[in-house]
Amino acid sequence: MNRKRKITVLMSSGHPILLEGMKVLLKDHPRVRLVAQSRDLPHAVTDMIRLQPDVVLLDITPGDYNVLGAIRRMKEADPAATILGMAVSGEIESTDVYLNAGLSGFVPHETGTKQLLHFIEMQQRSAAQQTNARRKRRRDRRKSGLGSALLDNRRLR
């Protein structure tokens, strides 16, 4: 029997009801496992670094720019991290500032349960494909000798 590994999710929100709802929602899901919940950004960053979940789901409060620093710290710790933002308490005027900080995408606040789970799975699949493509490029460069040539050129500069 081929058992697929569950997608691990870290959820961060200042809204306890949202955290409890996500726990109930994901409790028995066959493909997704909630590995941690955090009520504040510093704990979310620490948990993300410690647990290395497949997906981080951040509740973004409009106007709270502390989340930008948290996103940047998460991306510094793991540049390939999939970090999704949800604006539960209002509309985000400009998503560009969050995306430029390293956010992978936004989950619209009107998203239902099935759509949220589908979105998490699609983001994770996309991230896995990008990682596999990077590994293949590195492997191909090593086979062709290009990798060592690139490294030698960097040393010369």
Number of C-alpha atoms within 10 A of each C-alpha: 3 4 5 8 10 14 18 19 24 23 24 27 21 15 14 13 10 15 19 11 11 15 17 12 14 16 12 10 12 11 13 20 19 21 17 18 21 21 15 15 19 16 14 24 23 15 21 25 16 10 14 18 21 25 24 29 22 27 26 25 19 15 10 8 12 12 21 18 15 20 27 18 19 26 19 13 15 13 11 16 22 24 25 23 24 22 17 19 12 12 14 17 9 9 13 11 12 21 17 12 17 23 24 19 17 20 19 15 15 11 12 11 12 8 13 15 17 12 17 23 18 12 19 19 14 13 18 15 12 13 13 12 12 12 12 12 13 14 13 13 15 13 11 11 11 13 15 13 13 11 10 11 9 9 8 6 5
